[in-house]
Amino acid sequence: MKSLGPFPAGVILHSYLGSAEMVPEFANLGAYFSFSGFLMSMKVHKAKRMLKMVPSERILLETDAPDALPKSELDSAHLVEGASLPEELQSIEISSAPFAGARDVSTFPKEALNHPENIHKVLIFVASLVEMTKEELAEVTYQNAVRLFSYDTCGGQS
């Protein structure tokens, strides 16, 4: 990245799980750090240490659906309906409501598909580690996404 950067318009580090030590260098190059459900598979102390190094104006959240199913309890996870579900769960009503019985989703086959609704799981997890309310982090990451993905459509005039 160093040989290609800096990236004044920004560059996204998708589903970042890298080391805390690399964060400052990547941030100085213009990187945004996007976090998905994969972050929940890290040891909490490592994830917290890494997240604390990321400037708040560089944090993004993503579901990475249908991948990156957050590690959580089944009673609060949302999965994509269909053949990706384990057989014993295919008969359970899963429309938009969480499942009734708790089962650790880490025991699911890798083919189980994540659902976009799980962005809330990522939001709550990251907010707890960076010691923000979920509302504060939602606003911060929204503003970061607007800044990163907005283009000047007025030819430089506001």
HELIX and SHEET records of a PDB file:
HELIX    1   1 ALA A   20  MET A   22  5                                   3    
HELIX    2   2 VAL A   23  ASN A   28  1                                   6    
HELIX    3   3 GLY A   37  SER A   41  5                                   5    
HELIX    4   4 VAL A   44  MET A   53  1                                  10    
HELIX    5   5 SER A   56  ARG A   58  5                                   3    
HELIX    6   6 LEU A   74  SER A   76  5                                   3    
HELIX    7   7 GLU A   87  GLN A   90  1                                   4    
HELIX    8   8 VAL A  105  THR A  107  5                                   3    
HELIX    9   9 PRO A  116  ASN A  118  5                                   3    
HELIX   10  10 ILE A  119  VAL A  130  1                                  12    
HELIX   11  11 LYS A  134  PHE A  149  1                                  16    
SHEET    1   A 3 VAL A  11  LEU A  13  0                                        
SHEET    2   A 3 ALA A  31  PHE A  35  1                                        
SHEET    3   A 3 ILE A  59  LEU A  61  1                                        
END                                                                             
